[in-house]
Amino acid sequence: MKIINQIILAIVQATTELLPISSTGHLLLASQILKNPIDQHYLSYLHFWTALALLTYYSPKILKNLKSAAGRKLLINIGLATLIPAAAGAILADKIEAIFYNPVSIALALSCWGIVMIFVFSKHKSKNTAALNDKTDKDETENEMTQKDPKNSAMKISETGSNHQAKFSHDTQTDNKSLSELSLKKILLIGASQILAMIPGTSRSGVTLISSSLLGLDWRSALDLSFLLAIPITLGAFLKALVFDFSQVKVYFSGGYILSGIICFGLCVLVLYLMRRIKSGGSMLFFAVYRILIGIVILLTIGVD
């Protein structure tokens, strides 16, 4: 593979692996444009750099959790959750690839899961909007009371202010459970949902965010869980390829591979930084629409003869 193609695929992999838009679909589209078949061993190599970026970004949080019993329990639960998709992958990976690894299936998965994301994450947006409208209406009412009767209204506002603020803080969150409050059962269910991501075009992070939201996890914690679960999964994909074809390890030290790995690492860290700046699940509607459009593009360009 040419170095320029390696770099392009590294950019595509890094910018789509951690987003809920499916790296497989984009890599398929890129490989068709470049007229270069996807080298699965090369992609496994990029998984190492993705895992390294995740470990680098989340190392402070991981180290902090290691210092407390509750934190260690959480990390153990996350580790246990990865065993379910890992076991399913060992049994079903070849069969699923044989059935679903084709342009039409990938395009349909992209679009269908985009529709699912619209239904799930529109709830976040609608609840936030309703809560903000409620707060605006109450603020306007309080302002009117203050203008009409400053003395009496001041006392009423002070009595209800703290309760109203607490309610607003609760309402503006679609879910109200943090990652530390999530039970082992629910973490295992979220881990099991990643079996669906074995179907090309689905998106591991997308499925994790959807299942986390449906099971009552707050948005920031859902992001953290998605990325923490990705560490053993991406690292495992790299180690699996390394064990089954160790003779390929020598190419890891070639200039093209090293440059691609560094680019992948840097872009993954950037994606993590930007994703952590998203404040609510409602923002996922952009990615949902994008998934539908890219699925249509694949069908129009390479999926339909």
JOTA-V453712 format. One record per helix or strand. SS is the DSSP state (@ for helix, = for strand). FROM is the first residue (numbers start at 1). TO is the last residue. If there is no record, write none. Layout:
ss: {SS | SS}
from: {FROM | FROM}
to: {TO | TO}
//
This chain:
ss: {@ | @ | @ | @ | @ | @ | = | @ | @ | @ | @ | = | @ | @ | @ | @}
from: {3 | 23 | 40 | 69 | 103 | 150 | 177 | 179 | 184 | 196 | 204 | 217 | 219 | 246 | 255 | 281}
to: {17 | 34 | 66 | 100 | 148 | 171 | 177 | 181 | 193 | 198 | 214 | 217 | 244 | 253 | 275 | 303}
//
